[in-house]
């Protein structure tokens, strides 16, 4: 997979982000082409993509509960709405502290 092409020889390049280099958006970064040996510069742009979904429960509808599987089972009836993410953990088990301690 390529990140960019060298502007001199058009060889595919992977941007080297060793030690976090090259992520700052307000800087001009440098890298040497692995094919032709010339140094080129690049800037970094970070973008966000969003996916949207209906959430009828936030608009007067019912929650669509799904069971949450977890370990240890401190909340035997824990469920989460698949539309809005609200949790309903129910009652915690009687011996929760002992379970956490591994007893």
HUVEN-V55982 format. One line per field, one symbol per residue. ss: DSSP state (2 for helix, 1 for strand, 0 for the rest). A space follows every 50 residues. Layout:
ss=???
//
This chain:
ss=00011000000110000222000000001111000000111100000000 00000222200000111000000000001110000011000000022222 200
//
